[in-house]
Amino acid sequence: MHLDTCFLIDLFRETLRHQPSHAQTFIEQHAGAAFSISVIAALEFEEGFGDDRLDEARSFLAPFEVLPVDRLVASRGARVRRALRQSGLILGDHDTLIAATALHCDEPLVTDNLIHFGRVPGLRVIRYKS
């Protein structure tokens, strides 16, 4: 399963506060699953940390496979952008590339951001909050 940035942030906050909630529960319920993230989600996550805390951010992300944005993902992203633009539903570059990575890997995207990701054609979205 492919994890969105909002999921990572929620999971980090729950871990930091020692207060499990939606993200931690989702991980526990899918204990046998393999989880991946886009390099774009890693960028967005690390952006929230100062240089003095980058090791903390990277350590938190270490268990997740970080998938690159390569030529094939970029091509998939171009098709997503084109389809959304034609329907009048533009999506930001980062979200487009996160969605394209999940599509390229044929993995569902775990997110709570249905407003953005719900409009991406063919993207399977799993909401981790009820």
C-alpha positions as CSV (number, residue, x, y, z in Angstrom):
1,M,0.0,0.0,0.0
2,H,1.2,3.5,-0.8
3,L,1.0,6.1,2.0
4,D,0.2,9.7,1.5
5,T,1.9,12.6,3.3
6,C,-1.1,13.3,5.5
7,F,-1.0,9.7,6.7
8,L,2.7,10.0,7.5
9,I,2.2,13.2,9.5
10,D,-0.7,11.7,11.5
11,L,1.3,8.5,12.2
12,F,4.3,10.6,13.3
13,R,2.2,12.8,15.6
14,E,0.5,9.7,17.1
15,T,3.9,8.1,17.7
16,L,5.4,11.2,19.2
17,R,2.5,11.8,21.6
18,H,2.2,8.1,22.4
19,Q,-1.5,8.4,21.6
20,P,-2.4,5.8,18.9
21,S,-5.3,6.8,16.7
22,H,-6.4,6.3,13.1
23,A,-3.0,6.0,11.4
24,Q,-1.5,3.6,14.0
25,T,-4.7,1.6,14.0
26,F,-4.5,1.3,10.3
27,I,-0.9,0.0,10.4
28,E,-1.9,-2.5,13.1
29,Q,-4.9,-3.7,11.1
30,H,-2.6,-4.3,8.1
31,A,0.4,-5.7,9.9
32,G,1.2,-8.1,7.1
33,A,1.1,-5.4,4.3
34,A,4.1,-3.8,2.6
35,F,4.0,0.0,2.8
36,S,5.7,2.4,0.4
37,I,5.9,6.1,0.0
38,S,6.8,8.4,-2.9
39,V,10.0,10.4,-2.8
40,I,7.6,13.3,-3.0
41,A,5.9,12.3,0.3
42,A,9.3,12.0,1.8
43,L,10.1,15.6,0.6
44,E,6.8,16.9,2.0
45,F,7.3,15.1,5.3
46,E,10.9,16.2,5.8
47,E,10.0,19.8,4.9
48,G,8.3,20.0,8.3
49,F,11.6,19.4,10.2
50,G,14.5,21.8,10.7
51,D,18.0,20.8,9.7
52,D,18.6,19.9,13.4
53,R,15.8,17.3,13.2
54,L,16.3,15.7,9.8
55,D,17.8,12.6,11.3
56,E,14.5,12.2,13.3
57,A,12.4,12.5,10.1
58,R,14.6,10.1,8.1
59,S,14.6,7.6,11.0
60,F,10.8,7.7,11.1
61,L,10.6,7.1,7.3
62,A,13.2,4.3,7.3
63,P,10.7,1.4,7.5
64,F,9.0,2.5,4.3
65,E,10.2,1.8,0.8
66,V,10.7,5.1,-0.9
67,L,9.8,5.0,-4.5
68,P,11.4,7.4,-7.0
69,V,9.8,9.6,-9.6
70,D,11.4,8.1,-12.7
71,R,10.5,8.6,-16.4
72,L,7.6,6.1,-16.2
73,V,6.1,7.8,-13.1
74,A,6.5,11.2,-14.8
75,S,4.7,9.9,-17.9
76,R,1.9,8.5,-15.7
77,G,1.7,11.9,-14.0
78,A,1.4,13.7,-17.3
79,R,-1.6,11.5,-18.2
80,V,-3.2,12.2,-14.9
81,R,-2.7,16.0,-15.2
82,R,-4.0,16.0,-18.8
83,A,-7.2,14.0,-17.7
84,L,-7.8,16.3,-14.7
85,R,-7.2,19.5,-16.7
86,Q,-9.6,18.3,-19.4
87,S,-12.3,17.8,-16.7
88,G,-11.5,21.1,-15.0
89,L,-10.2,19.5,-11.9
90,I,-6.5,20.5,-11.6
91,L,-4.3,18.9,-8.9
92,G,-1.1,20.2,-7.5
93,D,2.2,18.9,-8.8
94,H,3.1,17.0,-5.6
95,D,-0.2,15.3,-5.3
96,T,-0.1,14.5,-9.0
97,L,3.2,12.8,-8.6
98,I,2.2,10.9,-5.4
99,A,-0.9,9.6,-7.3
100,A,1.1,8.7,-10.3
101,T,3.6,6.7,-8.2
102,A,0.7,4.8,-6.6
103,L,-0.8,4.2,-10.1
104,H,2.5,3.1,-11.6
105,C,3.1,0.6,-8.7
106,D,-0.6,-0.6,-8.9
107,E,-1.0,0.1,-5.2
108,P,-3.9,1.8,-3.4
109,L,-3.2,5.2,-1.9
110,V,-3.8,5.4,1.8
111,T,-5.0,9.0,2.6
112,D,-7.6,11.1,4.2
113,N,-7.5,13.6,1.3
114,L,-10.4,12.4,-0.8
115,I,-11.0,15.8,-2.1
116,H,-7.8,15.8,-4.1
117,F,-7.0,12.1,-4.7
118,G,-10.6,11.0,-5.2
119,R,-10.6,12.8,-8.6
120,V,-7.7,10.9,-10.0
121,P,-9.0,8.4,-12.7
122,G,-8.1,4.8,-11.9
123,L,-6.5,5.6,-8.5
124,R,-7.7,3.2,-5.7
125,V,-8.0,5.3,-2.5
126,I,-8.2,3.8,1.0
127,R,-9.3,6.2,3.7
128,Y,-7.7,5.5,7.0
129,K,-10.0,7.8,9.0
130,S,-13.7,7.0,9.6
